[in-house]
Amino acid sequence: MANNVEGPLYYERMGRTGPVMAFVHPNPMDQSCWIFQMAHLSTWYRCIAIDIPGYGRSPKAGAGLTMDDMAEACWEAVDDAFPGETAILVGCSVGSSLSPYMYHQHPDRTAAMILSGTGYTPEKAFAKRRIAAYGAKGIGYRWAYTFEDLSPAFRATPMAHFFANLFAERNDFADVDTILHQFRAMQAPEPDGHHSNIACPVIILSGSEDNSHPTAAALQERIPGCEMKVLPGAGHACQIEQPWLFDRFMIEFLAKHGLFPKSPKPAVPAF
């Protein structure tokens, strides 16, 4: 069992055949933020979407929580569903930060990484801001925070409110202390070679309206051979706002690297 995590993580599965694809969500959301990708990619993959500690229906974590602890807990969830198998790792924000830790724990089992809502800033000022906001407002901050993960245009839509309410309705299962431990863990400096020693295919999918977008190119430069695609008009949680384009970019990347089980036939026009 992973250190500092009070039990196995909750996850949802979809798809019965094909390679394994593991999804790790951003703060303040939970595994349901991958609802469109789970429905679509499960056509070809066995998909698992994981609630990290303190979110959705996963257990709490204690003080001293590290990124390696959370990465190990995510691998334990993958192993519970698909023992010992290789996985394509898909992350957004916190999930993107965890993916390299998961890679370094099991490079031989990481087929590729698809990262979104991410960039590189060594000072990590965002973590300090989130710790202050959760400390002042408690778990109820998740509802308002959801809108911060969305572009200005999408925030005003009924769908944005649907997702904000969906996540907030699970606040009774969430734990603000665990979320604070998570952000403290994210403040720690990465080990040497954390990005430069990644040897699997990697792509960054970045929304043009995401606050992280200006730093996405810096992360791309740190990972050898890393590719990047931009979703025009999308925010931090671009997989929710533009699933048709997000999924298309995923499929094209996976097909390019021989990781798509069959020739892709996108069901939507190529915008």
C-alpha positions as CSV (number, residue, x, y, z in Angstrom):
1,M,0.0,0.0,0.0
2,A,1.3,3.5,-0.9
3,N,2.7,5.5,2.1
4,N,0.5,8.2,3.6
5,V,-2.6,7.1,1.7
6,E,-5.4,5.5,3.8
7,G,-6.5,2.8,1.5
8,P,-6.9,1.9,-2.2
9,L,-8.0,4.6,-4.6
10,Y,-11.5,4.6,-6.2
11,Y,-11.7,4.2,-9.9
12,E,-14.1,3.6,-12.8
13,R,-13.6,1.3,-15.7
14,M,-14.9,1.3,-19.3
15,G,-14.0,-0.9,-22.3
16,R,-13.3,-4.6,-22.4
17,T,-10.6,-5.0,-25.0
18,G,-7.5,-3.3,-26.2
19,P,-4.5,-1.6,-24.5
20,V,-4.9,0.0,-21.0
21,M,-5.4,3.8,-20.8
22,A,-5.2,5.4,-17.3
23,F,-6.7,8.8,-16.7
24,V,-5.7,11.1,-13.7
25,H,-7.8,14.2,-13.1
26,P,-7.0,17.8,-12.1
27,N,-7.9,19.7,-9.0
28,P,-10.7,20.5,-8.1
29,M,-12.4,17.8,-10.2
30,D,-12.5,14.0,-10.0
31,Q,-12.5,11.1,-12.4
32,S,-15.8,12.2,-13.9
33,C,-14.0,15.0,-15.8
34,W,-12.9,12.2,-18.3
35,I,-16.5,11.2,-19.0
36,F,-16.2,12.1,-22.8
37,Q,-12.8,10.3,-23.2
38,M,-14.0,7.2,-21.3
39,A,-17.0,6.9,-23.5
40,H,-15.1,7.5,-26.7
41,L,-11.7,5.9,-26.2
42,S,-13.2,2.7,-24.6
43,T,-14.1,1.8,-28.2
44,W,-10.5,0.7,-28.6
45,Y,-9.0,0.7,-25.1
46,R,-9.6,-0.6,-21.6
47,C,-9.9,2.7,-19.8
48,I,-9.6,3.4,-16.1
49,A,-10.2,6.8,-14.5
50,I,-8.8,7.3,-11.0
51,D,-9.8,9.5,-8.1
52,I,-6.6,10.7,-6.4
53,P,-6.6,10.9,-2.6
54,G,-9.1,13.3,-1.1
55,Y,-11.2,13.6,-4.2
56,G,-14.3,11.9,-5.5
57,R,-14.7,8.7,-3.6
58,S,-11.0,8.0,-2.8
59,P,-9.7,7.8,0.8
60,K,-7.8,10.5,2.7
61,A,-4.1,11.0,2.8
62,G,-1.9,12.0,5.8
63,A,0.7,14.7,6.4
64,G,3.9,13.9,4.6
65,L,2.2,12.9,1.4
66,T,4.5,13.0,-1.6
67,M,4.1,12.9,-5.3
68,D,5.7,9.4,-5.3
69,D,3.0,8.3,-2.8
70,M,0.2,9.4,-5.1
71,A,1.9,8.0,-8.1
72,E,2.3,4.6,-6.4
73,A,-1.4,4.7,-5.3
74,C,-2.4,5.3,-8.9
75,W,-0.3,2.4,-10.1
76,E,-2.0,0.2,-7.4
77,A,-5.4,1.2,-8.9
78,V,-4.1,0.2,-12.4
79,D,-2.8,-3.1,-11.0
80,D,-6.1,-3.8,-9.2
81,A,-7.9,-3.5,-12.5
82,F,-5.2,-4.8,-14.9
83,P,-2.4,-6.6,-13.0
84,G,1.1,-5.9,-14.3
85,E,-0.1,-4.4,-17.6
86,T,1.4,-1.5,-19.6
87,A,-0.6,1.7,-19.6
88,I,-1.0,4.9,-21.6
89,L,-1.0,7.7,-19.0
90,V,-3.4,10.6,-19.6
91,G,-3.4,13.5,-17.1
92,C,-4.7,17.0,-16.7
93,S,-3.0,19.5,-14.3
94,V,-2.3,17.5,-11.1
95,G,-2.7,14.4,-13.2
96,S,-0.1,15.7,-15.6
97,S,2.3,16.5,-12.7
98,L,1.8,12.9,-11.4
99,S,2.4,11.2,-14.8
100,P,6.2,11.6,-14.8
101,Y,6.4,10.2,-11.3
102,M,4.4,7.3,-12.5
103,Y,6.7,6.9,-15.5
104,H,9.8,6.8,-13.3
105,Q,8.3,4.2,-11.0
106,H,7.5,1.9,-14.0
107,P,9.1,3.1,-17.2
108,D,8.8,-0.4,-18.7
109,R,5.0,-0.2,-18.2
110,T,4.4,3.3,-19.5
111,A,3.6,3.1,-23.2
112,A,3.1,6.9,-23.6
113,M,2.0,10.0,-21.8
114,I,-0.7,12.5,-22.8
115,L,-0.5,15.7,-20.7
116,S,-2.9,18.6,-20.6
117,G,-3.5,21.7,-18.4
118,T,0.2,21.8,-17.7
119,G,3.5,23.7,-18.1
120,Y,6.7,24.3,-16.3
121,T,7.4,27.0,-13.7
122,P,10.1,26.2,-11.1
123,E,8.7,28.5,-8.5
124,K,5.2,26.8,-8.5
125,A,3.4,29.8,-7.2
126,F,0.1,28.3,-8.0
127,A,0.4,25.8,-5.2
128,K,0.8,28.6,-2.6
129,R,-2.3,30.3,-3.9
130,R,-4.4,27.2,-3.8
131,I,-3.3,26.3,-0.3
132,A,-4.3,29.8,0.9
133,A,-7.7,29.6,-0.9
134,Y,-8.6,26.1,0.5
135,G,-7.4,27.2,3.9
136,A,-9.7,30.2,3.9
137,K,-12.7,28.7,2.2
138,G,-12.6,25.0,3.0
139,I,-13.9,22.2,0.7
140,G,-16.7,24.5,-0.6
141,Y,-14.0,26.3,-2.7
142,R,-14.2,23.4,-5.2
143,W,-17.3,24.7,-6.8
144,A,-15.9,28.2,-7.7
145,Y,-12.5,26.7,-8.5
146,T,-14.1,24.5,-11.2
147,F,-14.9,27.7,-13.2
148,E,-11.3,28.8,-12.9
149,D,-10.3,25.7,-14.8
150,L,-12.6,26.7,-17.7
151,S,-12.3,29.4,-20.5
152,P,-14.3,32.6,-20.0
153,A,-16.7,31.5,-22.9
154,F,-17.3,28.1,-21.4
155,R,-17.8,29.3,-17.9
156,A,-21.2,30.9,-18.8
157,T,-22.7,27.7,-20.2
158,P,-25.1,25.3,-18.5
159,M,-22.6,22.5,-19.1
160,A,-20.0,24.3,-17.0
161,H,-22.5,24.6,-14.1
162,F,-23.4,20.9,-14.6
163,F,-19.8,19.9,-14.0
164,A,-19.2,22.3,-11.1
165,N,-22.3,20.9,-9.4
166,L,-21.3,17.3,-10.1
167,F,-18.0,17.7,-8.4
168,A,-19.4,19.8,-5.5
169,E,-22.1,17.2,-4.8
170,R,-19.3,14.8,-3.8
171,N,-17.8,17.2,-1.3
172,D,-19.0,15.0,1.6
173,F,-16.6,12.3,0.3
174,A,-13.7,14.8,-0.3
175,D,-11.2,15.9,2.3
176,V,-9.7,19.4,2.4
177,D,-6.8,18.4,4.6
178,T,-5.7,15.8,2.0
179,I,-6.0,18.4,-0.8
180,L,-3.7,20.7,1.2
181,H,-1.2,17.9,1.6
182,Q,-1.4,17.3,-2.1
183,F,-0.5,21.0,-2.9
184,R,2.3,20.9,-0.4
185,A,3.7,17.8,-2.1
186,M,3.5,19.6,-5.5
187,Q,5.7,22.4,-4.1
188,A,8.7,20.0,-3.7
189,P,11.4,20.3,-6.4
190,E,11.5,17.5,-9.0
191,P,14.4,15.1,-8.8
192,D,17.3,15.4,-11.3
193,G,16.4,14.0,-14.7
194,H,12.7,14.1,-13.8
195,H,11.8,15.4,-17.3
196,S,15.0,14.9,-19.3
197,N,15.1,11.1,-18.6
198,I,11.6,10.4,-20.0
199,A,12.0,8.0,-22.9
200,C,8.4,7.2,-23.9
201,P,6.3,9.2,-26.4
202,V,4.8,12.3,-24.9
203,I,2.4,15.0,-26.1
204,I,1.1,18.1,-24.4
205,L,-2.5,19.2,-25.3
206,S,-2.8,22.8,-24.2
207,G,-5.9,25.1,-24.3
208,S,-5.0,28.5,-25.6
209,E,-7.0,30.2,-22.8
210,D,-5.4,28.1,-20.0
211,N,-3.3,30.1,-17.6
212,S,-0.7,27.3,-17.9
213,H,-0.5,27.7,-21.7
214,P,2.3,30.3,-21.7
215,T,4.5,27.8,-19.8
216,A,3.6,24.7,-21.8
217,A,6.4,25.3,-24.3
218,A,8.9,25.3,-21.4
219,L,7.7,21.9,-20.3
220,Q,7.9,20.6,-23.9
221,E,11.5,21.7,-24.2
222,R,12.4,19.7,-21.0
223,I,11.0,16.4,-22.3
224,P,13.0,14.8,-25.1
225,G,10.9,14.5,-28.3
226,C,7.8,15.9,-26.7
227,E,5.1,17.0,-29.1
228,M,2.4,19.7,-28.5
229,K,-1.0,20.6,-29.9
230,V,-3.0,23.6,-29.0
231,L,-6.8,23.7,-28.6
232,P,-7.9,27.2,-29.7
233,G,-10.3,28.8,-27.2
234,A,-10.1,26.1,-24.6
235,G,-9.2,26.5,-21.0
236,H,-7.4,24.3,-18.4
237,A,-9.8,21.4,-18.5
238,C,-9.7,21.3,-22.3
239,Q,-10.9,17.7,-22.4
240,I,-14.3,18.8,-21.1
241,E,-14.6,21.9,-23.3
242,Q,-13.5,20.4,-26.7
243,P,-13.6,16.6,-26.4
244,W,-13.9,16.2,-30.2
245,L,-10.5,18.0,-30.8
246,F,-8.9,16.6,-27.6
247,D,-9.8,13.0,-28.6
248,R,-8.7,13.6,-32.2
249,F,-5.3,14.8,-31.1
250,M,-5.0,11.8,-28.8
251,I,-5.9,9.3,-31.6
252,E,-3.5,10.9,-34.1
253,F,-0.6,10.9,-31.6
254,L,-1.3,7.3,-30.6
255,A,-1.6,6.1,-34.2
256,K,1.7,7.9,-35.1
257,H,3.5,5.9,-32.4
258,G,1.9,2.6,-33.2
259,L,-0.3,2.6,-30.1
260,F,-3.7,2.8,-31.7
261,P,-5.3,-0.6,-32.2
262,K,-6.7,0.1,-35.6
263,S,-6.8,2.9,-38.2
264,P,-8.5,5.9,-36.7
265,K,-11.7,7.0,-38.3
266,P,-12.7,10.2,-36.5
267,A,-16.5,10.6,-36.3
268,V,-16.3,14.4,-36.4
269,P,-15.1,16.8,-39.0
270,A,-11.4,17.9,-38.7
271,F,-11.8,21.5,-37.7
